Each structure stands twice: as structure tokens, then as C-alpha cells.
């Protein structure tokens, strides 16, 4: 058997040539010709019943997954990806509030992203944790933009979640004085995906680990 190339020994986690990362993932890389193969135990074991009931990537049922629920109630900003007026991509961090049906974001009504979203409402949203193993919620859907007088109610809810009740109320009072009008940006998910790097991996890795 051809041995692992020396340069693979220096690969960063989670893809070291052999071993474990935080005790949650083991793999071994072997070079066969020009292909890098992964072998060894790659994921936590599940019963056949559990495997059969796991929702597929893209299924809206994933919104009920504990990982999705954790991220939707977290204080991690969402990353909103959309298309600019010249066709180039944009991505911005933004507060959000999950209503149970929509991800709602508030913005100044004259922010540059508002007309771009009105012209091309197709967006993608990512909410992801920083520590390993990373938890990632991926959402795609159309953004509905509504201009409202005063504060977007869900923006106030987001501020209290991110800052806490007292500081959140103080923040929204200050913002309401600066912004007599706001844009309410609501995204109703049409596609949902989850990554946890324990039982759900990016597709390109998952097909090599099956």
C-alpha cells in the first residue's frame, strides 16, 4: 500500500492524516495514485431506525432539528447573501429574529441592500457556530421587503435577544430616534440544510465517507 504523502501530515484539523479531533472524528488519508482516500470510522454510529428518519438536506423538516433550533435562538449573527444590482454577490452579517415561519431582519429603509433585494429577492442565509465541531444552518428562499414607519417589531425582539432586555430596550429606543422608517426583510425558507461535522458533512466529503 502506498504510504501517506509527508505533506499530508501537516494538514489542519479536522483533516489530519490520522487521529482524532476533540474525540469526535477519526479518519486516515491514503494516497492511491492521485486520489486521496479517507478510511476508518468517520461518524458517530446510528441505529437503522435513526438513519431512516433523518431528514434529507433541503427538507424544511430540518428546521425542527435541535441544531437548527439552537442556532435560530442563538446570538450569532446571520450571514445574508444576495445579488447586487450589477450581478455580483454580496454577503453581510445581520441580526435576525426567527418567528417560527420566517427569518426577519430589520434595516434602514435607505440601506443599499434594500433596492437590491427588491430587484432580486433570491437570498441565502447561513448561521454557524465558531467552535469545533462547527454547527451550520443553511437556508435559501425569497426575501420579502416591506417599508414600515417606525421600528420593525422583530428588530426589537432581536435586539433584546442579542443584548439582553435592558440594553436591548435602550438600543431600540436610540435606533427609533435615528430611523423613522425601516425595511422589514422577511425570508421564508424554501430549502434548509444542516452541517455538524459529526453526522452531517458537506456533500463532497460525505460521498467519500459512505
N, C-alpha and C positions, 0 to 999 in steps of 0.2 A: 504494500500500500504506500502511496506517495505521502510523505510527511507534510505537515502544515508548513506553509511558507513562513520564514522567520518574521517578515514584516507584519504578519497577522497577529503575532504575539503582542503587538503594541496597540491593537485596536481598542478604542474606548468602550466602556460599558454601554449597552448590555451585550455587545457582540465581541467579547474577548474570545481568544481561540479555544479556551476550555475553562470551565469553572462556573461559579455562580455569582449572581448579583443580588445582594441582600437576601440570599437564600431563596429567591423566588423563581429563578430562571437558570437553567443549565443548558449549555449547548457545546458542541465540538465542531470546529470547522475543519474539513478535509478537502484538499485540492485534488480533483480528478480531471486531468487535462487542464482546461482553462476555467472549469466550473468550481465554485466554492460550495461544498455541501455542508448542511447542518444536520447533526445527528445527536442522539442522546435524548433524555427526557426534556421536552420543551415546555410543557404546560402542566398546570395542576390537573389531576385526574378528575373526571366526572362520570357519573353513572350514565348508562344509556338513556335512562328516562330524562335526566337533566339535559343531555345533549339534544334530545328530540324536542324539548320545549324551548330551547334558546331561540329568540327571535333573530332573524337574518338582518344583516346590515341593510339599512334603508327602510326597515319596518318601523312605523310610528309607535308600535308597542314598546320599542326601546326607551321611549320617554318615561315609562314606568319602572325601568331598571334602577336599582339602588344607586348605581354610579351616576346616571343621568339626574336622578333626584338630588343627589348630594351636590353635584356641580350647579344645578339650577338654583339651589338655595345658598350657594357659597357667596363669598365676597370677592371672587375672581372676576375681573372684567371680561366681558365678551370681546372677541375679535370679529369685527364686522367687515366682510369682504364684499366689494361691489365694483361696478364698472364706471369709470369716469366718462365724461362726455366725448372724449377723443378715442374711446375704446380701450384704454389702458387700465390695468387693475389697480385697485386701492384697497387698503386694509387699515382699520382704525380700532383702537381699544375704546370701549364704551360701556358705561353702566347699563344694566338691564334689569327688568322685572319679569318674572315668569307668572302668567296669570292662570296657568293650568291648560291653556289653549294657545297662547301666543307669547312670544318674547317681545316685550315692549321696551323701547328706548326713547329717551327724550333728547331734543337737540334745539339749539337756537333756530328759529324759523328761517334765518338768512344764512345758515351754515352752508358751505359749498356742496356738501354731500346731499342736501335736500333736493335740489333740482336734478342731480344725477340719479338719485333713487326714483324720482318721479318719472324720469325718461326711461330708465331701465331698472325695473324693480327686482330682478333676479339677484339674490344675495346668498352668501354662505356665512355661517356663524360657527366659531369654534370657542369652546370654553374648556380650558385644560389646566391641570394642576402642575405645580413646579417640581415636586419631589418624585423620586423614582419609587415604585413603578408609576409612570405617568397615567393619569386618568383623563380621557379626552372625550368630549361630546361634540359631535359634528352635526350641523343642521343646515339644510338647504330649503329655500322657499321664497315666495314673493314678499317684498316689503310694501306695506300699505302706508302711505304718508298722509297724515291729516294735520292741517294747521289749526291750532286751538288758541284761544285767548287765555292768558294766564298760564299757570303751571300744569304740565302734564301730570295727572294723578299718579301714574305708575312711576314717574321720575321721583316723586316724593317718597314712594314706597321703597324704591331702590336706594335713595339717599339714607333712609333710616336703617336699611339693612347693612349698607357699607360702613356707615359712620356710627351707628347706634342711635337710639331715639332722640336724645337731647341734641347732639351735634348735628344729626340729620335734619331736625326741625329748624335749627339755626341756619343750616346751609340752604334749605329750600326757601326760607324767608329772604335770605340775601339774593338768591337767584331770581326769585319772583320780582324783586325790585329792579333787577337788571334786564329781565326778559319779559316784557308784557305779552309777548306771543312766543309760542314754542311749536316745534314739529313733533307730533307723535308718530313714531316709526314702529309699526307692528309687523312681526313676521310670524306667520302661521306655518309650522313645519310641514313640508311635503316629503322630506327624506331625512332620516335620522341614522347616525352611526355612532358606535362606541368603540374606543380602544382602551385597554387596561394593561397591555403588555404582560398579562398573565394567562388569560383565557381568550382574549381578542387582540389580534395583531394586525398591522397593515397587510393588505391583501397580498402584496408581493412577497412578504415574509411567510404569511400563513400557508400559502400554497407550497412552499418549500419545506414546511414543517409537518405537513399532513402525512 
